[in-house]
Amino acid sequence: MMQSLHEMWVARSPRERVMLGGLGIVLLVLGYVCLALFPSMHFRDRAIERLTMVQQTGTQIRQLVSSLSRSVPAATNGQNEALNVRLARSAAAAALQLARYEPEADGGAAITIENVQSAAALQWLAMLERNDGLKIRRLTMEPSSTGLVTLQASLIERKS
C-alpha cells in the first residue's frame, strides 16, 4: 500500500505535488478550525451569557441592599399579634406562600418559601424588617432549575 502511494507521488509532476501539498495544508487548517475553534467559541459564548445573567442578578441584589440600607425602620404594625399570624398575613399580602413555619426557642421563627422569584422574596423580607419590626438572623436562597429560588430564613423580633 505504502509502495503504491509512493509510486503515485513520484509519478506526479512537481506542479501537481505543490498543489496537492497546498491542498493538504488547507485541509489541515480547516480540520483545526472545525474541530477545535468552533466548539471553544461556542463554550465561550455560553460562558459570556451565564456571566451576564449572574452580573444582572448581582446588580439587582446590590440595588435591593442599597435601598434597604437607606430605609429607616418605620413604626411596627401589630406587634401584639402572634409572629406566625403576622408572617402569614404579610406573605399573603405579598402573594407568597409559606411552605414551612417553625417557631424557635428564643421567640423567633424559621420559615421556608419554595419556588419564588428572588426579587419578590427580598422585597418581602425588606418590608418585614421595615414595617413589622423583625430582624433577619439567617438567610439562605437556593436556586432551582426553573430560575426560581427556595428561601430559608430565620427571623426574630427586633429589640427596641
Secondary structure, 3 states (H helix, E strand, C coil): CHHHHHHHHHHCCHHHHHHHHHHHHHHHHHHHHHHHHHHHHHHHHHHHHHHHHHHHHHHHHHHHHHHHHHCCCCCCCCCCCCHHHHHHHHHHHCCCCCCEEEECCCCCEEEEEEEECHHHHHHHHHHHHHHCCEEEEEEEEEECCCCCEEEEEEEEECCC
